[in-house]
């Protein structure tokens, strides 16, 4: 039984770990390499949740004081969240867990390029 690393404390990250392991087990794609990728995904999820909490606390912009100057600047956590999401998408693709790599989609498409058996097609397809 696989468990998330001890540094993973947020429940959403722990739930993601369980979900990813279950999906990889279904596809018979569980290996040392994929466990490393799952650990990275879960760590990114925890960092994303921390950043989301920061945005909820401080907002999307923050007051910045530099001596006598006062200005508003973007909260850096917003940009961090977007970068984390993009990295998670890359890891999902690596694990073949994106909608484009979904096993249900690939089962529907005929492999030989022919029509599905129960589909007769219309005039355009027969042409």
Secondary structure, DSSP 8 states (H G I E B T S, - for coil): -----TT---HHHHHHHHHHHHHHHHTT---HHHHHHHHHHHHHHHHHHHHHHHHHHH-SEEEEEETTEEEEEE-HHHHHHHHHHHHHHHHHHHTT-SGGG-HHHHHHS-TTSS--TT----HHHH-
